[in-house]
């Protein structure tokens, strides 16, 4: 006998966890299915060797690239999803990202909704996830209906100097929007302690604004919400006409169980959401559920990202470094008319992170030890928009093994952004070279670094070219929704988490009257 609910949400990350909190006060019977468990709170949460070298919290999944080569993706299956390990940089997409943007390597398509439709939900998401920031500093900032709910996180002295140097050079640095539970005016009472073990680490004191702490836990305060952990959705069943989902088949405690709901929401992450729909093929949906357009799994994006460090001529004793961003080149610059992307600080380098880092060892040794590199490093994350291409896609075999076929896009723009930053270093008190910093110690970042994955179930107005409608409901099924970053038709060049959170709130508001 299948258990019945009003809503089943599959996945508890930025999309699913946020939606659960949004729907919880409705009183409706809600089931959250999470394939992982609670991330264990332990001292090793904050040990860089455990997290970055031993990959303690990375899933043992093995995927394959377009050449059939196996790799371990940087995915994390826990309550809260990928947000347990993210850097909590909670940016809005730019208003321009919602329209067509011409890039050097092709076109970034328009969204079926304008920025103005998502704006109120961005504001709600910033409030829910306690974002710190300052309006008016970023020249590309889109209009906002409210100030940030919390003041910006202050720069430590070396980053303050960097901000001053950038300003004197004519640039417009800004305080990055940070999702941390910090009260700098009352530090003895602040949950966040401004440690360096934040970006890429789980937060031992639950002070990072992740989807477990601020999504799932508040939802579970309502007696109508149930969380089932270690429960992996295997496939979705439909009625005989193929018009509605009637059951979610789950592997739990070594057995298969079936759960039913009037509304089913998929939020497994772009690759795994596509996998679930593809594995749910039946007579009415022979290519996979909701896949009459043959778009499920296609248009996979994850940003054209580069993690690099510069060596400061003076030591950089910064602890919490992720406080500064630069978008001056987001839409291009003089001499280069195409969008280039975002520059932001990334979590401070620590020597154990560099174990096995051949580029650093060969470029600097023996003059620099890895401890010296960490002491002098100023660490940057560069993001350039990854363009949606139908051939960049997720496919699965009969056993459910994922193949991620991916070829890089927009490389010239990424290289131009890198060269621009490099050209600025001498005037910023740094040595004139940048060093690659591979955040995924056992994988190449271009295929294993799937933290910003998006686009495999794009939404749109035309069922022939999209999987979901403008409300993120599958065109072909009356009760199936997708609310993770799968719905993105384009990814912009800033971190996607806040957009997933805002959209989950938007979809939740759409669902409430129907429930």
MITOR-275375 format. One line per 2 residues: number of its first residue (from 1); their letters; for each residue x negated, y negated, z of C-alpha. Coordinates in Angstrom, 1 decimal. Each point is the difference from the previous one (the first is absolute). Layout:
residues N
NUM) a) X,Y,Z; ... .
This chain:
residues 515
1) xx) 0.0,0.0,0.0; -1.5,-3.3,-1.0 .
3) xx) 0.0,-2.9,2.5; 1.9,-3.1,-1.1 .
5) xx) -1.1,-3.6,0.4; 1.2,-3.3,-1.4 .
7) xx) -3.6,-0.9,-1.1; -3.1,2.0,-0.5 .
9) xx) -3.3,-2.0,-0.3; -2.9,2.1,-1.3 .
11) xx) -3.2,-1.7,1.2; -0.6,-2.4,2.8 .
13) xx) -2.5,-2.5,-1.4; 0.3,-3.6,-1.1 .
15) xx) 3.2,0.7,-1.9; 1.7,2.8,1.9 .
17) xx) -1.0,-1.1,3.5; 1.3,-3.6,-0.7 .
19) xx) 3.2,1.3,-1.5; 0.6,2.2,3.0 .
21) xx) -0.2,-2.9,2.3; 2.2,-2.1,-2.2 .
23) xx) 2.8,2.7,-0.1; -0.3,1.2,3.6 .
25) xx) 2.4,-2.5,1.6; 2.8,1.1,-2.4 .
27) xx) 0.8,3.0,2.2; -0.2,2.3,-3.0 .
29) xx) -1.6,3.4,0.4; -3.5,-0.4,-1.4 .
31) xx) -2.8,2.6,-0.5; -3.6,-1.0,-0.6 .
33) xx) -2.1,2.9,-1.5; -3.7,-0.4,0.4 .
35) xx) -2.4,2.6,-1.4; -2.7,-0.9,2.6 .
37) xx) 0.1,-0.5,3.7; -0.8,-2.7,2.5 .
39) xx) -3.5,-1.2,-0.5; -1.8,1.0,3.2 .
41) xx) -1.1,-2.8,2.3; -3.6,0.8,0.9 .
43) xx) -3.3,-1.8,0.4; -1.0,1.3,-3.4 .
45) xx) 2.6,-2.3,-1.6; -2.7,-2.7,0.4 .
47) xx) -3.2,1.9,-0.9; -1.1,-1.0,-3.5 .
49) xx) -1.9,3.3,-0.6; 3.1,2.0,0.8 .
51) xx) 2.2,-2.2,-2.2; -2.2,-0.8,-3.0 .
53) xx) -2.6,2.7,-0.1; 1.9,3.1,1.3 .
55) xx) 3.3,-1.2,-1.5; 1.7,1.1,3.2 .
57) xx) 3.5,-1.3,-0.9; -0.1,0.6,-3.8 .
59) xx) 2.4,2.7,-1.3; -1.6,3.2,-1.2 .
61) xx) 1.9,-0.4,-3.3; -1.8,0.8,-3.2 .
63) xx) 1.1,-1.7,-3.2; -1.5,0.2,-3.5 .
65) xx) -1.1,-2.7,-2.3; 0.7,-0.2,-3.8 .
67) xx) -2.9,2.3,-0.6; 1.1,2.6,2.4 .
69) xx) -2.6,-0.9,2.6; 1.2,0.4,3.6 .
71) xx) -0.2,-2.9,2.5; 1.2,-0.8,3.4 .
73) xx) 2.3,-3.0,-0.1; -0.2,-2.6,2.9 .
75) xx) 3.6,0.8,1.1; 1.2,0.1,3.6 .
77) xx) 3.1,1.9,1.1; 1.2,-1.3,3.3 .
79) xx) 3.0,-1.7,1.5; -0.5,-3.4,-1.5 .
81) xx) -1.5,1.3,-3.2; -2.9,-1.9,-1.6 .
83) xx) 0.5,-3.0,2.3; -1.6,1.9,2.9 .
85) xx) -3.4,-0.5,-1.7; 0.6,-3.2,-2.0 .
87) xx) -1.6,-3.4,0.6; 3.4,-1.7,0.7 .
89) xx) -0.7,-2.7,-2.6; 3.6,-1.0,-0.7 .
91) xx) 0.1,-2.1,-3.1; 3.0,-1.0,-2.1 .
93) xx) -0.3,0.5,-3.7; -0.4,-3.3,-1.8 .
95) xx) 3.2,-1.4,-1.7; -1.8,0.4,-3.4 .
97) xx) -0.4,3.8,0.7; 3.8,0.4,-0.4 .
99) xx) -0.2,-1.3,-3.6; -1.9,1.2,-3.1 .
101) xx) -3.7,-0.7,0.4; -2.5,0.2,-2.8 .
103) xx) -3.3,1.6,1.0; -3.1,0.5,-2.0 .
105) xx) 0.8,3.7,-0.3; 3.7,-0.2,-0.6 .
107) xx) 3.4,-1.0,1.4; 1.2,0.2,3.5 .
109) xx) 3.8,0.4,-0.3; 2.7,-2.1,1.7 .
111) xx) 1.9,1.4,2.9; 3.8,0.4,-0.2 .
113) xx) 0.4,-2.4,2.9; -1.6,-3.4,0.5 .
115) xx) -2.2,-0.9,2.9; 2.9,-2.1,1.4 .
117) xx) 2.1,3.1,0.5; -2.7,1.7,2.1 .
119) xx) -1.1,-3.2,1.9; 2.5,0.3,2.9 .
121) xx) -1.1,3.6,0.6; -3.7,-1.0,-0.1 .
123) xx) 0.9,-2.4,2.9; 1.8,2.7,1.9 .
125) xx) -2.9,2.5,-0.6; -2.5,-2.6,1.3 .
127) xx) 2.1,-0.4,3.1; 0.4,3.7,0.5 .
129) xx) -3.7,0.7,-0.5; -1.1,-3.0,2.1 .
131) xx) -2.2,-1.5,-2.8; -2.5,-2.8,0.9 .
133) xx) -0.7,-2.6,-2.6; 0.1,-3.6,-1.1 .
135) xx) 2.2,-1.4,-2.8; -1.5,-2.5,-2.4 .
137) xx) -3.6,1.1,0.0; 0.2,2.4,-3.0 .
139) xx) 0.4,-1.9,-3.3; 1.8,3.0,-1.6 .
141) xx) 2.4,0.6,3.0; 3.6,0.4,-1.1 .
143) xx) 2.8,-2.0,1.6; 1.1,1.2,3.4 .
145) xx) 3.2,-0.6,1.9; -1.7,0.1,3.4 .
147) xx) -3.4,-0.4,1.6; -2.0,3.0,1.0 .
149) xx) 1.3,1.3,3.3; -3.4,-0.2,1.6 .
151) xx) -3.0,-2.4,-0.4; -2.9,1.1,-2.1 .
153) xx) -2.7,2.2,1.5; -3.0,-2.2,0.7 .
155) xx) -3.3,0.4,-1.8; -3.0,1.1,2.0 .
157) xx) -3.0,-2.4,-0.4; -1.7,1.7,-3.1 .
159) xx) 3.3,0.2,-1.9; 0.9,-3.5,1.1 .
161) xx) -3.3,-1.1,-1.6; 0.9,2.0,-3.1 .
163) xx) 3.3,-1.8,-0.2; -1.7,-3.4,0.4 .
165) xx) -2.6,0.8,-2.7; 2.7,1.1,-2.4 .
167) xx) 2.0,-3.2,0.7; -3.1,-2.2,-0.5 .
169) xx) -0.6,1.8,-3.3; 3.5,-1.0,-1.2 .
171) xx) 1.9,3.3,0.7; 3.2,0.6,2.0 .
173) xx) -0.6,2.7,2.5; 2.9,0.9,2.3 .
175) xx) 0.8,2.1,3.0; 0.9,3.5,-1.1 .
177) xx) 3.5,1.1,1.1; -0.7,2.6,2.7 .
179) xx) 2.4,2.5,1.6; -1.4,0.3,3.4 .
181) xx) 1.6,-0.5,3.4; -2.4,-2.6,1.2 .
183) xx) 0.5,-2.9,2.4; -3.1,-2.1,0.0 .
185) xx) 1.4,-2.5,2.5; 0.6,2.8,2.6 .
187) xx) -2.7,2.6,-0.7; 0.3,1.7,3.4 .
189) xx) 3.6,0.8,-1.1; -0.7,0.6,-3.7 .
191) xx) 0.6,3.5,-1.3; -2.6,-0.5,-2.7 .
193) xx) -3.6,-0.4,1.3; -1.6,-1.1,-3.3 .
195) xx) -2.2,3.0,-0.4; -1.9,1.0,-3.1 .
197) xx) 1.7,3.4,-0.2; 3.2,-1.2,-1.8 .
199) xx) -0.4,0.1,-3.8; 0.0,3.7,-1.0 .
201) xx) 0.4,1.2,3.6; 3.1,1.0,1.9 .
203) xx) 0.7,-2.4,2.9; -0.6,1.7,3.3 .
205) xx) 2.0,-2.7,1.9; 2.9,-0.2,-2.5 .
207) xx) -0.8,-3.7,-0.7; 0.0,0.3,-3.8 .
209) xx) 3.3,-0.8,-1.7; 0.6,3.4,-1.5 .
211) xx) 3.2,1.8,-1.0; -0.2,2.4,2.9 .
213) xx) -0.2,-2.6,2.7; 2.3,-2.6,-1.6 .
215) xx) 2.2,2.2,-2.2; 0.5,3.5,1.2 .
217) xx) -0.3,-0.5,3.8; 2.6,-2.8,0.1 .
219) xx) 2.3,2.1,-2.2; -0.3,2.9,2.4 .
221) xx) 1.3,-2.1,2.8; 3.4,0.5,-1.6 .
223) xx) 1.6,3.4,0.9; 1.3,0.4,-3.6 .
225) xx) -3.5,0.2,-1.4; -2.0,3.3,-0.1 .
227) xx) -3.6,0.5,-1.0; -1.1,3.5,-1.2 .
229) xx) -3.8,0.2,-0.2; -2.1,2.6,-1.8 .
231) xx) 2.8,0.3,-2.4; -1.0,-0.2,-3.7 .
233) xx) 2.8,-0.5,-2.6; -0.5,2.6,-2.7 .
235) xx) 2.8,-0.9,-2.4; 3.4,-1.7,-0.3 .
237) xx) 3.1,2.0,-1.0; 2.9,-1.5,-1.9 .
239) xx) 3.6,0.7,-0.7; 0.9,2.1,-3.0 .
241) xx) 0.5,-3.1,-2.1; -3.4,-1.4,0.9 .
243) xx) 1.4,-3.3,1.1; -0.8,0.0,3.7 .
245) xx) -2.5,1.5,2.4; 1.7,2.5,2.2 .
247) xx) -3.0,1.4,2.0; -3.6,-0.5,1.0 .
249) xx) -2.0,3.2,0.2; -2.6,-0.4,2.8 .
251) xx) -2.8,2.2,1.2; 0.0,-0.2,3.8 .
253) xx) -1.6,2.2,2.6; -0.9,2.6,-2.7 .
255) xx) 3.6,0.2,-1.3; 2.1,-1.6,-2.7 .
257) xx) 2.9,-2.1,1.2; 2.6,-2.0,-1.8 .
259) xx) 1.4,-3.4,1.1; 2.8,-1.9,-1.6 .
261) xx) 0.9,-3.7,0.0; 2.3,-2.4,-1.9 .
263) xx) -3.1,-2.1,-0.9; -3.5,1.3,-0.5 .
265) xx) -3.0,-2.3,-0.1; -3.4,1.0,-1.2 .
267) xx) -3.0,-1.7,1.4; -2.9,2.4,-0.2 .
269) xx) -2.6,-2.2,-1.7; -0.2,-0.6,-3.7 .
271) xx) -1.7,3.3,-0.9; 2.0,2.2,2.4 .
273) xx) 3.3,-1.7,-0.8; -0.6,0.8,-3.7 .
275) xx) -1.0,3.6,1.0; 3.2,0.5,1.9 .
277) xx) 2.2,-1.2,-2.8; -2.0,2.1,-2.6 .
279) xx) 0.2,3.1,2.2; 3.8,-0.5,0.2 .
281) xx) 0.6,0.8,-3.6; 3.2,2.0,-0.8 .
283) xx) 2.3,0.7,-2.9; 1.5,-3.5,0.0 .
285) xx) -3.4,-1.6,0.5; -2.5,2.3,-1.8 .
287) xx) -2.9,-2.5,0.1; 0.5,-0.8,3.6 .
289) xx) 2.6,-1.8,2.1; 0.8,-3.5,-1.2 .
291) xx) -2.4,0.5,-2.9; 2.2,-0.3,-3.1 .
293) xx) -2.2,-2.9,-1.0; -3.2,2.1,0.4 .
295) xx) -1.3,-2.8,2.2; -0.4,1.9,3.3 .
297) xx) -3.6,0.2,0.8; -1.1,-2.5,-2.7 .
299) xx) -1.4,-3.5,0.4; -2.1,1.0,3.0 .
301) xx) -1.9,-3.0,1.4; -2.2,-0.5,3.0 .
303) xx) -1.9,-3.3,-0.5; -3.3,-0.5,-1.7 .
305) xx) -1.8,-0.4,3.4; -3.6,-0.5,0.9 .
307) xx) -1.3,0.1,3.6; -3.3,-1.9,0.1 .
309) xx) -2.2,-1.6,2.6; -2.4,-2.9,-0.1 .
311) xx) -2.9,-0.4,2.3; 0.1,-3.1,2.1 .
313) xx) -3.3,-1.8,0.4; 1.0,-0.3,3.7 .
315) xx) 1.5,2.8,2.0; 3.7,0.4,-0.2 .
317) xx) 1.2,0.9,3.5; 3.7,-0.2,-1.0 .
319) xx) 2.2,2.7,1.6; 3.4,-0.5,-1.5 .
321) xx) -1.0,-1.1,-3.5; 3.2,0.3,-2.0 .
323) xx) 1.2,-3.6,0.4; -0.9,-1.7,-3.3 .
325) xx) 1.3,0.2,-3.6; -0.6,-1.8,-3.3 .
327) xx) 2.5,-0.1,-2.8; -1.6,-2.8,-2.1 .
329) xx) -0.5,2.4,-2.9; 3.2,2.0,0.4 .
331) xx) 1.4,-1.4,-3.2; -3.3,-0.7,-1.7 .
333) xx) -2.6,-2.8,0.0; -1.6,-2.5,-2.3 .
335) xx) -1.6,2.0,-2.8; 2.1,3.1,0.6 .
337) xx) 3.7,-0.4,-0.7; 1.2,3.4,1.3 .
339) xx) 0.9,1.0,3.6; -3.0,1.2,2.0 .
341) xx) 1.4,0.8,3.4; -0.5,-0.3,3.8 .
343) xx) -3.0,-0.2,2.2; 0.4,0.8,3.7 .
345) xx) -2.1,1.1,2.9; 0.0,3.6,0.9 .
347) xx) -0.8,1.6,3.4; -3.6,-0.5,1.3 .
349) xx) -2.6,2.6,-1.2; -1.3,2.3,2.6 .
351) xx) -3.2,2.0,-0.6; 1.6,3.5,0.3 .
353) xx) 2.3,-0.9,-3.0; -3.0,-0.1,-2.2 .
355) xx) -1.2,3.6,0.5; -0.7,1.5,-3.4 .
357) xx) 0.4,-3.4,-1.7; -2.6,0.4,-2.8 .
359) xx) 0.5,-3.5,-1.5; -0.9,-1.6,3.3 .
361) xx) -2.8,2.4,0.8; -1.7,-0.4,-3.4 .
363) xx) 0.6,-3.7,-0.4; -1.3,-1.2,3.4 .
365) xx) -2.1,2.7,1.7; -2.5,-0.2,1.5 .
367) xx) 0.3,-3.7,0.5; 3.5,0.3,1.5 .
369) xx) 1.2,2.6,2.4; 3.7,0.9,-0.1 .
371) xx) 0.3,-1.6,3.5; -1.5,-3.3,-1.4 .
373) xx) 2.4,0.2,-3.0; 3.0,0.3,2.4 .
375) xx) -1.4,-2.9,2.2; -0.3,-2.4,-3.0 .
377) xx) 2.9,1.2,-2.1; 2.9,-2.3,-1.1 .
379) xx) 2.6,2.4,-1.5; 2.4,-0.8,-2.8 .
381) xx) 2.8,1.8,-1.7; 0.7,-1.0,-3.6 .
383) xx) 3.3,1.0,-1.6; 0.9,-0.5,-3.7 .
385) xx) 3.4,1.1,-1.4; 0.1,3.5,-1.3 .
387) xx) 2.3,0.1,-3.1; 2.8,2.5,-0.3 .
389) xx) -0.7,2.5,-2.8; 2.2,3.0,-0.7 .
391) xx) -3.0,2.3,-0.4; -1.1,-0.8,3.5 .
393) xx) 2.2,2.5,1.7; 0.7,2.6,2.7 .
395) xx) 0.9,3.5,-1.2; 0.5,3.2,2.0 .
397) xx) -0.3,3.7,-0.9; 2.4,2.7,1.0 .
399) xx) -1.8,0.4,3.4; 0.3,-3.7,0.7 .
401) xx) -3.6,-0.9,-0.5; -0.5,-3.7,-0.9 .
403) xx) -2.0,-1.1,-3.0; -0.7,-3.7,-0.1 .
405) xx) -0.9,-1.1,-3.5; -1.5,-3.4,0.1 .
407) xx) -2.1,-2.3,-2.1; -1.0,-3.4,1.3 .
409) xx) 1.6,-3.2,-1.4; -0.9,-3.7,0.1 .
411) xx) -3.7,0.7,0.6; -1.2,-3.3,-1.5 .
413) xx) 2.1,-2.0,2.4; -1.3,2.0,2.9 .
415) xx) -3.6,-0.5,-1.1; 0.6,-3.7,-0.5 .
417) xx) 1.3,-0.3,3.6; -3.0,1.9,1.3 .
419) xx) -2.4,-2.2,-2.0; 1.7,-3.1,1.2 .
421) xx) -0.3,1.0,3.7; -3.7,1.0,-0.6 .
423) xx) -0.7,-3.4,-1.6; 1.3,-1.7,3.2 .
425) xx) -2.2,1.8,2.5; -3.0,-2.3,0.1 .
427) xx) 2.1,-3.0,0.9; 1.7,2.1,2.7 .
429) xx) -3.1,0.8,2.0; -0.5,3.5,-1.4 .
431) xx) -2.5,2.0,-2.0; 0.8,0.0,-3.7 .
433) xx) 1.2,3.6,-0.5; 3.1,2.0,0.9 .
435) xx) -0.2,3.6,1.1; 2.8,2.5,-0.7 .
437) xx) 1.7,1.2,3.1; 1.8,3.3,-0.5 .
439) xx) 2.7,0.2,2.6; 0.8,3.6,-0.9 .
441) xx) -3.3,1.6,1.0; 0.6,3.4,-1.8 .
443) xx) 1.8,-1.3,-3.0; -0.4,-2.6,-2.8 .
445) xx) 2.3,-2.9,0.8; 1.3,0.0,-3.6 .
447) xx) 1.9,3.3,0.4; 0.0,0.9,3.7 .
449) xx) 1.0,-3.5,1.3; 3.7,0.3,-0.3 .
451) xx) 1.0,-2.4,2.8; 1.7,-2.4,-2.3 .
453) xx) 1.7,2.5,-2.3; 3.1,-1.2,-1.7 .
455) xx) 2.2,0.2,-3.1; 1.1,3.6,-0.6 .
457) xx) 3.7,-0.7,0.3; 0.3,-3.5,-1.4 .
459) xx) 3.2,-1.9,0.4; 1.7,-1.9,-2.9 .
461) xx) 3.2,-0.8,-1.8; -0.4,2.5,-2.9 .
463) xx) 0.4,3.7,0.9; -2.0,0.9,-3.1 .
465) xx) -3.2,-1.7,1.4; 0.4,0.2,3.7 .
467) xx) 0.9,2.5,2.8; 1.9,-2.2,2.4 .
469) xx) 2.4,-2.9,-0.3; -0.5,-3.4,1.5 .
471) xx) 1.2,1.3,3.4; -2.5,2.8,-0.1 .
473) xx) 2.7,2.6,-0.6; -0.8,2.7,-2.6 .
475) xx) 1.8,-0.8,-3.2; 1.1,3.6,-0.4 .
477) xx) 1.1,0.8,3.6; 2.6,-1.8,2.0 .
479) xx) -1.6,0.5,3.5; -3.8,0.2,-0.6 .
481) xx) -2.2,-3.0,0.8; -3.8,-0.5,0.1 .
483) xx) -1.5,-2.7,2.3; -3.7,0.5,0.1 .
485) xx) -2.4,-1.8,-2.5; 1.1,2.4,-2.7 .
487) xx) 2.6,-2.5,-1.1; -2.7,-2.6,-1.0 .
489) xx) 0.1,-0.8,-3.8; -3.3,-1.9,0.5 .
491) xx) -2.3,-0.3,3.1; -1.4,-3.5,0.0 .
493) xx) -3.3,-0.5,1.6; 0.8,-0.1,3.7 .
495) xx) 0.6,2.8,2.5; 3.4,1.6,-0.7 .
497) xx) 1.2,0.9,3.6; 2.0,-3.2,0.8 .
499) xx) 1.8,0.3,-3.4; 1.0,3.6,0.8 .
501) xx) 1.2,-1.1,3.4; 2.0,-3.0,-1.4 .
503) xx) 1.6,2.2,-2.7; 1.0,2.6,2.6 .
505) xx) 1.8,-2.7,1.9; 1.7,-1.1,-3.2 .
507) xx) 1.1,3.5,-0.9; 1.1,0.5,3.6 .
509) xx) 2.3,-3.0,-0.2; 1.4,1.4,-3.3 .
511) xx) 0.6,3.4,1.7; 1.7,-1.1,3.2 .
513) xx) 3.4,-0.9,-1.4; 0.1,3.4,-1.9 .
515) x) -0.8,1.9,3.2 .
